[in-house]
């Protein structure tokens, strides 16, 4: 639940520039303890403190209208990163009554 809230906030909070430029607009970003976000090579890389000494990392595609999660990783403090997934594309469903 905590991861979903952070990921949703980051996805909504950052504005992506044109697809040709592939840069992430970080003008509204304000650093917080335990949360680091950087624009790297046309993507948004976010690392944050998890629970029980875990550190989490997500890299989002920086292209407009492409919600691909390029990489999702986790590790215990001081150990190797374990990759949970790569090139993940969310699926959205709409239900109407």
N, CA, C and O of each residue as an XYZ file, in Angstrom:
388
protein
N       0.827     -1.189      0.000
C       0.000      0.000      0.000
C       0.876      1.259      0.000
O       0.614      2.203     -0.746
N       1.913      1.266      0.838
C       2.796      2.425      0.916
C       3.497      2.653     -0.419
O       3.614      3.792     -0.872
N       3.966      1.572     -1.055
C       4.627      1.681     -2.351
C       3.670      2.255     -3.391
O       4.062      3.114     -4.182
N       2.423      1.791     -3.400
C       1.457      2.263     -4.382
C       1.190      3.753     -4.219
O       1.068      4.473     -5.210
N       1.098      4.220     -2.975
C       0.855      5.639     -2.740
C       2.038      6.479     -3.216
O       1.845      7.522     -3.840
N       3.257      6.035     -2.926
C       4.451      6.776     -3.346
C       4.554      6.786     -4.860
O       4.800      7.832     -5.462
N       4.369      5.633     -5.477
C       4.481      5.546     -6.937
C       3.421      6.410     -7.622
O       3.721      7.104     -8.594
N       2.185      6.371     -7.121
C       1.120      7.176     -7.718
C       1.406      8.663     -7.562
O       1.199      9.437     -8.497
N       1.876      9.062     -6.400
C       2.205     10.466     -6.156
C       3.306     10.932     -7.095
O       3.221     12.019     -7.666
N       4.330     10.118     -7.254
C       5.438     10.492     -8.133
C       5.001     10.572     -9.584
O       5.400     11.486    -10.306
N       4.186      9.624    -10.015
C       3.734      9.615    -11.406
C       2.889     10.850    -11.715
O       3.023     11.449    -12.782
N       2.023     11.224    -10.780
C       1.159     12.377    -10.993
C       1.919     13.678    -10.786
O       1.674     14.656    -11.492
N       2.832     13.702     -9.831
C       3.517     14.935     -9.455
C       4.557     15.431    -10.436
O       4.838     16.629    -10.464
N       5.136     14.565    -11.236
C       6.182     14.973    -12.171
C       5.587     15.174    -13.555
O       4.810     14.351    -14.038
N       5.962     16.270    -14.179
C       5.491     16.569    -15.524
C       6.565     16.182    -16.516
O       7.740     16.502    -16.339
N       6.148     15.486    -17.565
C       7.103     15.060    -18.579
C       7.064     16.016    -19.760
O       5.993     16.418    -20.214
N       8.248     16.376    -20.253
C       8.339     17.243    -21.414
C       8.096     16.430    -22.678
O       7.681     15.274    -22.597
N       8.345     17.007    -23.824
C       8.030     16.354    -25.093
C       8.776     15.038    -25.254
O       9.838     14.830    -24.667
N       8.201     14.156    -26.058
C       8.785     12.831    -26.278
C      10.132     12.921    -26.976
O      10.997     12.072    -26.764
N      10.321     13.950    -27.815
C      11.589     14.077    -28.515
C      12.725     14.411    -27.542
O      13.825     13.871    -27.664
N      12.463     15.293    -26.585
C      13.513     15.719    -25.663
C      13.852     14.627    -24.654
O      15.005     14.515    -24.238
N      12.889     13.836    -24.260
C      13.062     12.771    -23.285
C      13.779     13.256    -22.026
O      14.726     12.625    -21.556
N      13.320     14.375    -21.493
C      13.846     14.867    -20.230
C      12.696     14.988    -19.250
O      11.548     15.188    -19.648
N      13.000     14.868    -17.984
C      11.991     14.960    -16.947
C      12.110     16.327    -16.283
O      13.196     16.720    -15.859
N      11.008     17.043    -16.193
C      10.978     18.361    -15.571
C      10.974     18.196    -14.056
O       9.994     17.717    -13.486
N      12.058     18.588    -13.406
C      12.203     18.430    -11.961
C      12.010     19.755    -11.221
O      12.380     19.854    -10.051
N      11.447     20.767    -11.865
C      11.332     22.078    -11.243
C      10.478     22.068     -9.978
O      10.738     22.860     -9.072
N       9.481     21.214     -9.881
C       8.627     21.161     -8.699
C       9.093     20.185     -7.640
O       8.433     20.018     -6.614
N      10.217     19.541     -7.877
C      10.708     18.517     -6.944
C      11.347     19.150     -5.716
O      12.112     20.109     -5.814
N      11.015     18.592     -4.564
C      11.609     19.020     -3.301
C      12.059     17.763     -2.574
O      11.248     16.882     -2.291
N      13.342     17.679     -2.273
C      13.904     16.487     -1.625
C      13.291     16.279     -0.244
O      13.011     17.240      0.472
N      13.088     15.036      0.118
C      12.574     14.647      1.430
C      13.498     13.589      2.012
O      14.116     12.837      1.259
N      13.607     13.513      3.328
C      14.426     12.455      3.932
C      13.902     11.073      3.536
O      12.705     10.805      3.634
N      14.801     10.208      3.093
C      14.412      8.852      2.715
C      13.824      8.723      1.327
O      13.337      7.652      0.964
N      13.858      9.795      0.534
C      13.306      9.765     -0.819
C      14.205     10.584     -1.734
O      14.418     11.774     -1.502
N      14.734      9.939     -2.781
C      15.603     10.615     -3.739
C      15.048     10.377     -5.132
O      14.777      9.238     -5.513
N      14.877     11.453     -5.891
C      14.420     11.357     -7.276
C      15.404     12.118     -8.153
O      15.807     13.238     -7.838
N      15.783     11.486     -9.261
C      16.703     12.116    -10.202
C      16.273     11.828    -11.632
O      15.715     10.773    -11.935
N      16.544     12.783    -12.491
C      16.313     12.617    -13.915
C      17.608     12.087    -14.518
O      18.651     12.736    -14.444
N      17.528     10.886    -15.121
C      18.717     10.259    -15.694
C      18.391      9.688    -17.071
O      17.511      8.837    -17.205
N      19.093     10.151    -18.076
C      18.972      9.567    -19.406
C      17.555      9.437    -19.923
O      17.210      8.409    -20.505
N      16.728     10.444    -19.731
C      15.363     10.409    -20.235
C      14.400      9.623    -19.372
O      13.296      9.312    -19.819
N      14.780      9.295    -18.154
C      13.872      8.584    -17.263
C      13.906      9.210    -15.879
O      14.782     10.020    -15.574
N      12.962      8.837    -15.059
C      12.884      9.296    -13.685
C      13.250      8.138    -12.776
O      12.554      7.123    -12.758
N      14.333      8.274    -12.020
C      14.779      7.239    -11.089
C      14.440      7.685     -9.674
O      14.806      8.785     -9.258
N      13.737      6.824     -8.933
C      13.303      7.143     -7.576
C      13.780      6.043     -6.640
O      13.553      4.860     -6.893
N      14.446      6.438     -5.552
C      14.898      5.498     -4.532
C      14.352      5.985     -3.198
O      14.450      7.169     -2.875
N      13.774      5.064     -2.419
C      13.209      5.456     -1.136
C      13.383      4.356     -0.107
O      13.576      3.188     -0.443
N      13.311      4.757      1.160
C      13.422      3.822      2.277
C      12.120      3.063      2.444
O      11.041      3.653      2.493
N      12.238      1.745      2.532
C      11.071      0.909      2.776
C      10.980      0.557      4.250
O      11.546      1.242      5.102
N      10.281     -0.493      4.532
C      10.130     -0.954      5.904
C      11.185     -1.998      6.235
O      11.700     -2.667      5.338
N      11.506     -2.142      7.493
C      12.429     -3.161      8.002
C      13.797     -3.102      7.321
O      14.353     -4.138      6.959
N      14.341     -1.893      7.146
C      15.677     -1.750      6.588
C      15.783     -1.994      5.096
O      16.888     -2.175      4.584
N      14.663     -2.002      4.381
C      14.703     -2.201      2.939
C      14.837     -0.868      2.215
O      14.414      0.177      2.709
N      15.434     -0.935      1.042
C      15.532      0.215      0.156
C      14.892     -0.199     -1.158
O      15.137     -1.300     -1.649
N      14.078      0.671     -1.727
C      13.367      0.367     -2.959
C      13.780      1.347     -4.049
O      14.142      2.490     -3.771
N      13.720      0.884     -5.291
C      14.145      1.693     -6.422
C      13.210      1.434     -7.597
O      12.901      0.285     -7.911
N      12.763      2.501     -8.241
C      11.942      2.390     -9.444
C      12.459      3.370    -10.475
O      12.846      4.492    -10.147
N      12.461      2.938    -11.719
C      12.853      3.815    -12.827
C      11.671      3.851    -13.794
O      11.246      2.826    -14.328
N      11.153      5.065    -14.003
C       9.996      5.262    -14.868
C      10.443      5.830    -16.201
O      11.393      6.610    -16.267
N       9.756      5.438    -17.263
C      10.043      5.956    -18.591
C       9.727      7.445    -18.601
O       8.700      7.859    -18.064
N      10.586      8.250    -19.199
C      10.395      9.690    -19.236
C       9.639     10.187    -20.443
O       9.462     11.396    -20.594
N       9.186      9.298    -21.309
C       8.461      9.732    -22.503
C       6.998      9.970    -22.180
O       6.360      9.192    -21.471
N       6.490     11.054    -22.713
C       5.100     11.423    -22.500
C       4.171     10.333    -23.029
O       4.402      9.800    -24.114
N       3.145     10.003    -22.293
C       2.119      9.022    -22.641
C       2.659      7.591    -22.708
O       2.047      6.736    -23.349
N       3.766      7.323    -22.075
C       4.302      5.967    -22.025
C       4.565      5.626    -20.562
O       5.642      5.928    -20.048
N       3.589      4.995    -19.869
C       3.710      4.770    -18.422
C       4.556      3.556    -18.034
O       4.341      2.979    -16.968
N       5.496      3.165    -18.862
C       6.297      1.982    -18.584
C       7.186      2.167    -17.351
O       7.865      3.185    -17.212
N       7.173      1.175    -16.465
C       8.108      1.128    -15.349
C       9.300      0.339    -15.879
O       9.221     -0.877    -16.054
N      10.390      1.028    -16.129
C      11.540      0.377    -16.764
C      12.217     -0.626    -15.847
O      12.749     -1.638    -16.303
N      12.195     -0.335    -14.521
C      12.843     -1.260    -13.589
C      12.280     -1.048    -12.191
O      11.992      0.077    -11.783
N      12.129     -2.150    -11.466
C      11.669     -2.119    -10.085
C      12.577     -3.050     -9.296
O      12.660     -4.243     -9.589
N      13.277     -2.487     -8.264
C      14.254     -3.272     -7.507
C      14.066     -3.057     -6.006
O      13.448     -2.086     -5.570
N      14.621     -3.997     -5.224
C      14.581     -3.914     -3.763
C      15.871     -4.513     -3.205
O      16.484     -5.383     -3.825
N      16.274     -4.037     -2.029
C      17.429     -4.636     -1.357
C      17.355     -4.305      0.129
O      16.758     -3.313      0.548
N      17.989     -5.179      0.906
C      18.193     -4.872      2.318
C      19.416     -3.981      2.393
O      20.314     -4.081      1.556
N      19.458     -3.113      3.384
C      20.551     -2.161      3.512
C      21.916     -2.862      3.450
O      22.187     -3.782      4.222
N      22.767     -2.414      2.522
C      24.115     -2.952      2.394
C      24.237     -4.207      1.554
O      25.344     -4.725      1.405
N      23.151     -4.719      0.998
C      23.234     -5.941      0.192
C      23.003     -5.619     -1.292
O      22.820     -4.462     -1.669
N      23.018     -6.663     -2.116
C      22.828     -6.522     -3.562
C      21.365     -6.220     -3.891
O      20.454     -6.618     -3.164
N      21.161     -5.508     -5.003
C      19.812     -5.228     -5.487
C      19.200     -6.504     -6.072
O      19.884     -7.270     -6.751
N      17.935     -6.725     -5.812
C      17.169     -7.815     -6.431
C      16.126     -7.176     -7.349
O      15.321     -6.356     -6.909
N      16.148     -7.554     -8.610
C      15.204     -6.997     -9.573
C      13.861     -7.717     -9.454
O      13.787     -8.944     -9.521
N      12.799     -6.924     -9.275
C      11.446     -7.473     -9.178
C      10.759     -7.501    -10.534
O       9.899     -8.347    -10.781
N      11.132     -6.580    -11.410
C      10.523     -6.544    -12.731
C      11.178     -5.500    -13.613
O      11.796     -4.550    -13.133
N      11.026     -5.699    -14.936
C      11.543     -4.749    -15.923
C      10.504     -4.555    -17.010
O       9.748     -5.467    -17.343
N      10.483     -3.353    -17.552
C       9.574     -3.000    -18.653
C       8.127     -3.390    -18.342
O       7.463     -4.064    -19.130
N       7.664     -2.951    -17.185
C       6.319     -3.248    -16.737
C       5.351     -2.193    -17.272
O       5.590     -0.994    -17.131
N       4.267     -2.644    -17.882
C       3.268     -1.737    -18.431
C       1.965     -1.945    -17.662
O       1.404     -3.041    -17.674
N       1.482     -0.894    -16.991
C       0.254     -1.056    -16.223
C      -0.951     -1.275    -17.134
O      -0.999     -0.770    -18.255
N      -1.914     -2.030    -16.637
C      -3.157     -2.236    -17.347
C      -4.250     -1.523    -16.575
O      -4.372     -1.670    -15.359
N      -5.041     -0.750    -17.298
C      -6.119      0.014    -16.679
C      -7.447     -0.553    -17.128
O      -7.628     -0.875    -18.303
N      -8.363     -0.675    -16.210
C      -9.704     -1.161    -16.532
C     -10.748     -0.174    -16.032
O     -10.571      0.469    -14.997
N     -11.829     -0.065    -16.775
C     -12.917      0.837    -16.396
C     -14.189      0.020    -16.313
O     -14.523     -0.731    -17.230
N     -14.885      0.171    -15.216
C     -16.156     -0.512    -15.030
C     -17.249      0.529    -14.859
O     -17.132      1.437    -14.036
N     -18.293      0.393    -15.629
C     -19.417      1.334    -15.506
C     -20.683      0.544    -15.185
O     -20.811     -0.637    -15.509
N     -21.588      1.227    -14.552
C     -22.856      0.568    -14.183
C     -23.966      0.972    -15.097
O     -25.097      0.515    -14.933
